[in-house]
Amino acid sequence: MPLTALLAPERIALLADPCDRDSVLDAAARLLSDASPALAPGIARALRERERQCCTAIGCGVAIPHARGDAFDAPRGAFLRLGHAVDFGNGASPVDLVFALGVPEHSPELHLQALSELADHFSDARFRQALREARDRPALCGLLLGDAQSP
């Protein structure tokens, strides 16, 4: 599942001054809600519940918070580059690159497939560095979606 199947330009953001993990998860939930404010609190709760079960930081400053739920009719992703790294807990290194994932409740196989492919993408040190060095949101969109889909 390529990043372009999960992301849309409006779900890519720079979060200049994140306070903590919960503020990052709230921002991710807002992006994953696709501008449906009523959905964001439930998505945020689901992301937090998953973090309580197990920290989603995967190392190298990357976290992939994820949840399944009825808010999603298809797998959906949101990317946030943080202005400074935040502690995601559980002894993991601080996180500055976050790819949040939402998957329909009854699609565990899609959930696992998407997580595996995201981990593969973010295991590439050059890709992570390029994301960190991108000068602005359009540059991030170009890296994540390809130039054709940049805003």
Buried (B, 14 or more C-beta within 10 A) or exposed (E): BEBEEBBBBEBBBEBEEBEEBBBBBBBBBBBBBBEEEEBBEBBBBBBBEBBEEEBBBBEBBBBBBBBBBEBBEEBBBBBBBBEEEBBBBEEBBEBBBBBBBBBBEEBEEBBEBBBEBBBEBBEEEEBBEBBEEBEEBBBBBBBBBEEEEBE
